[in-house]
Amino acid sequence: MSDLSSEKKHLRRQRAPRLPAVDRVLNQPGLQAVIPRFGRARVTETVRAVLNEARAAWRAGDAASLSDEDWAVRCVARLEREAKSSLRPVFNLTGTVLHTNLGRALLPESAVTAVAALLSRPCNLEYDLERGGRGDRDDHVEGLVCELTGAEAATVVNNNAAAVFLALNTLALRKEVIVSRGELVEIGGSFRIPDIMARAGCKLREIGTTNRTHPGDFRQAIGARTALVLKVHASNYAVQGFTASVPESDLAELARGHGLPFMVDLGSGALVDLGAHGLPREPTPQETLRHGADIVTFSGDKLLGGPQAGIIAGRADLIARIRKNPLKRALRVDKMTLAALEAVLRLCRMPELAACELPTLRLLTRPLEEIHAVAAKVQPALERALAGKAAVVLKPCRSQIGSGALPVELLPSLCLAVTPSTGKRGAGTALKQLAAVFRALPVPVIGRIEDGSLCFDLRCLEDEAGFIEQLGQWAVGSGR
Ligand SMILES: *Cc1c(COP(=O)(O)O)cnc(C)c1O
């Protein structure tokens, strides 16, 4: 032990002059200037941490001898780095318009303004301004949802998974819910109909087969313990070939004949008719209700193009029961969601306007000529930034709608395929490094790796000026 400590003392003696005292660095004007921004405690802590790390690095043979001013610069850089938000904007060039990992739908300006206006001021979230008494937070959007879908009533929760959960728990607790085996879906992540059903306290009664379910299957299954007939939209897959399912209107009639409610989980649920905008058709909540569904549930941030939310629309008596469920409180939405949703629903009332103002619809219907124009501007900038390091080729590609909507429909688009100029050996590593460099930009750029290239689908690139500008400030591989 004494050996060890004497050795340490020896080392310390050797090293001591190389690192300044904490106070000396702290007193540098550059650090004093940032104290109001970061707080004295945090700045002092950072100086200590930076010096400690330098000491450890020196011990490992990595010597750093800097002036007091340079130490201060290093500390400021670290404070700045740590102050960056974890949640940041990115460029979504993956070609998936509604990308769940990248935040799904982008909100229209009117929604952004509506949310911002409420954030730092009190609002009438649950206050009836006419009567001067308590109101319901659903009041702000229920009328719009009813007008757009033809429902008698509607309520809003945190997301569509919550909507399905709450509706099941309210309408079928400790009872049976009949679902076709062809619809026991898993939506990306962890939403599986059988699991949600179990957690909602319902007993799943699966009927039919994976590819074919007939009206007789439903008829046979309905009994004293049945509480609900459920249809789940095949969002993220397609059943093709020798298939049969029972149309919504037949199921509605069958359920009604037995005095049972019929619920449809639509998943995406576009309120605007996509067919009218040259896109493949997707069933709408209004159609589902017209077919006789008693309850329909759908997402706020899929094809609807709004904030994350789950909308439950349908028969007034059933919605009233759902609203009274104590779990509604645990699943309710906040004022920001309601403000954004209200603005988006108002846009949906005017389909002509929605096509240009709702980013989701605008990106999905973006003309190929416009994507071409983006490519013409971006390609030279990308080539300049990557000169000698990678080749950039413009190629046709196909964008996806995403979030489980229209899984087999792909939209013609254009991408810039970036291929590192390495030989066959190490090509995979070079590609991964290139992708990492793009992710490290101030506004990270996310593409997809395909056929040995990093592909940037330009469908969702609307801020090409911002994209080009940050490329200009950076040259690949220059000591990064
Ligand atoms: C997407 C989807 C859900 C889940 O919706 P979230 O809003 O993501 O919670 C549930 N059911 C279906 C059929 C879906 O497509």
The ligand as an SDF file (V2000), in Angstrom:
LIG
                    3D

 15 15  0  0  0  0  0  0  0  0999 V2000
  -52.1950    2.0110  -35.9520 C   0  0  0  0  0  0  0  0  0  0  0  0
  -53.2730    1.1400  -35.4850 C   0  0  0  0  0  0  0  0  0  0  0  0
  -53.5810    1.0490  -34.1140 C   0  0  0  0  0  0  0  0  0  0  0  0
  -52.8170    1.8170  -33.0920 C   0  0  0  0  0  0  0  0  0  0  0  0
  -53.0000    3.1920  -33.2580 O   0  0  0  0  0  0  0  0  0  0  0  0
  -52.0390    4.2510  -32.5010 P   0  0  0  0  0  0  0  0  0  0  0  0
  -52.6560    5.5670  -32.8000 O   0  0  0  0  0  0  0  0  0  0  0  0
  -50.6850    4.0480  -33.0610 O   0  0  0  0  0  0  0  0  0  0  0  0
  -52.0970    3.9080  -31.0490 O   0  0  0  0  0  0  0  0  0  0  0  0
  -54.6100    0.2340  -33.7430 C   0  0  0  0  0  0  0  0  0  0  0  0
  -55.3080   -0.4880  -34.6480 N   0  0  0  0  0  0  0  0  0  0  0  0
  -55.0330   -0.4250  -35.9660 C   0  0  0  0  0  0  0  0  0  0  0  0
  -55.8490   -1.2510  -36.9100 C   0  0  0  0  0  0  0  0  0  0  0  0
  -54.0100    0.3940  -36.4310 C   0  0  0  0  0  0  0  0  0  0  0  0
  -53.7280    0.4660  -37.7390 O   0  0  0  0  0  0  0  0  0  0  0  0
  1  2  1  0
  2  3  1  0
  2 14  2  0
  3  4  1  0
  3 10  2  0
  4  5  1  0
  5  6  1  0
  6  7  2  0
  6  8  1  0
  6  9  1  0
 10 11  1  0
 11 12  2  0
 12 13  1  0
 12 14  1  0
 14 15  1  0
M  END
$$$$
